[in-house]
Amino acid sequence: MTFVAAAVCPHPPLLVPEVGRGEQVQARAAAVDAVRRLCAARPNRIVVVGDAPAETRYGPESAGSLAGFGVDLRVPLGPSAAGSAAGPAAVEPALPLSLTVGAWLLASVGWSGERSALGVPAGHSPRAAAGLGERLLAQVKQNERLALLVMGDGSARRTLKAPGGLDERAAAFDAAAAAALAGPDPAALLDLDPALATELLAAGRAPWQVLAGALLAATRDDTPAEAWSSELTYDDAPYGVGYLVAVWNRGGAQRDWESG
């Protein structure tokens, strides 16, 4: 198996220009750049991972909608979703917001390769979330190159005007997540407390821990941890919500592709 790269992005609906309506959203440029860098690792398949009401796997025929945010915009996960020939019986579940924004990011950079999505409920324990990451890698086919696009916001309680109001613990929680993503430090990601994350309205906790499980599995069976590089490219809390953008790359992944 070959896990070659990951990108971590927030998923506010304002990231989509049609919803932002011309508002300057600095996290948008950082997120788009991170996904471009993810695609530059030349994966065969990208799995979008994000917060969802229940653990659900979504195929490329799935789509999300931003109608709930005042915009009549349908966002397909795959390029063929708008015109599937599978017929009316093949109805895919609707994407939640996190995966809808992830699908928009893939479309915005012109990704045309294979893709799917995984919804992760906030109630999953760190161990359960990490197990999902391990299983994603166990399903990778021989010579396949897998990349993960992990969607997740930090705390929505960073300021008085934040959606959840101010919680003095929020900044420290987001700082710990940022340091782990900058590491990369999967153990530190798994140390994020799910109960505290729930109190702080941090939707990214479980998806980040899926990523941690994937990296731990990859470094156990494939490449040493020190061979991975990481960069935290955005860390701010506009609107009182913590937004983090990071890119992880496996060392030598480009050389493996060129020699293969």
Summary of the structure (lengths in Angstrom):
residues: 260
radius of gyration: 17.2
end to end distance: 13.8
largest distance: 53.4
contacts: 973
relative contact order: 0.22
helix: 41%
strand: 21%
